[in-house]
Amino acid sequence: MDLQASRDGELDTTFVTGFDEGNGTATFRFPAWAGPHDLRVGYRSATGQRQCDLRVNEQRASVMLARTGNAFA
């Protein structure tokens, strides 16, 4: 997997590429204060649906991400 700079210029972030094998992981650690927070995950899946498993502390969620073609969702 590789880190890449944002392509659209709107996001002040990077993104991870290379999840081609289906079992890749990415870990992000950052300081946060107590209380609820929004988590937004953008993705692109040109070839089909992908399962995404998220874990924040001990809370887990699993979702199916739809095919997006070459666009980011």
C-alpha positions as CSV (number, residue, x, y, z in Angstrom):
1,M,0.0,0.0,0.0
2,D,1.1,3.6,-0.6
3,L,0.2,7.0,0.7
4,Q,-0.8,9.5,-2.1
5,A,-1.6,13.2,-2.0
6,S,-5.2,14.3,-2.6
7,R,-6.0,14.5,-6.3
8,D,-8.9,17.0,-6.1
9,G,-7.2,19.7,-4.1
10,E,-10.2,20.1,-1.8
11,L,-9.0,17.8,1.0
12,D,-6.0,18.6,3.1
13,T,-5.3,14.9,3.6
14,T,-3.7,12.0,2.0
15,F,-5.2,8.7,1.0
16,V,-4.1,5.1,1.0
17,T,-3.9,3.0,-2.2
18,G,-3.1,-0.6,-3.0
19,F,-5.9,-2.5,-1.3
20,D,-5.8,-4.9,-4.2
21,E,-5.4,-8.1,-2.2
22,G,-8.6,-7.7,-0.2
23,N,-7.0,-8.1,3.2
24,G,-5.1,-4.8,3.6
25,T,-5.3,-2.6,6.6
26,A,-4.6,1.0,7.5
27,T,-4.2,2.4,11.0
28,F,-4.7,6.0,12.0
29,R,-3.9,7.4,15.4
30,F,-4.8,10.9,16.5
31,P,-5.6,12.7,19.7
32,A,-9.3,13.4,20.4
33,W,-11.2,14.7,23.4
34,A,-14.0,12.8,25.1
35,G,-17.5,12.9,23.5
36,P,-19.1,12.0,20.2
37,H,-17.2,12.7,16.9
38,D,-18.1,12.3,13.2
39,L,-15.9,9.9,11.2
40,R,-16.0,10.3,7.4
41,V,-14.4,7.7,5.2
42,G,-14.0,8.5,1.5
43,Y,-13.2,5.8,-0.9
44,R,-13.0,4.8,-4.6
45,S,-13.8,1.3,-5.8
46,A,-13.5,1.0,-9.6
47,T,-14.1,-2.7,-9.8
48,G,-16.9,-3.6,-7.4
49,Q,-18.2,-3.6,-3.9
50,R,-15.7,-3.7,-1.0
51,Q,-16.2,-4.6,2.6
52,C,-14.9,-2.1,5.1
53,D,-14.4,-3.0,8.8
54,L,-13.9,0.0,11.1
55,R,-12.7,-0.1,14.7
56,V,-12.6,3.0,16.9
57,N,-11.3,2.1,20.3
58,E,-13.4,-1.0,21.1
59,Q,-16.3,-0.1,18.9
60,R,-16.6,-2.1,15.6
61,A,-18.6,-1.6,12.5
62,S,-18.7,-3.4,9.1
63,V,-20.2,-1.9,6.0
64,M,-20.2,-2.7,2.3
65,L,-18.9,0.1,0.1
66,A,-20.6,0.4,-3.3
67,R,-18.7,0.4,-6.6
68,T,-18.0,4.0,-7.6
69,G,-16.1,3.7,-10.9
70,N,-13.3,6.2,-11.0
71,A,-15.1,8.8,-8.8
72,F,-14.5,9.2,-5.1
73,A,-17.5,8.8,-2.8
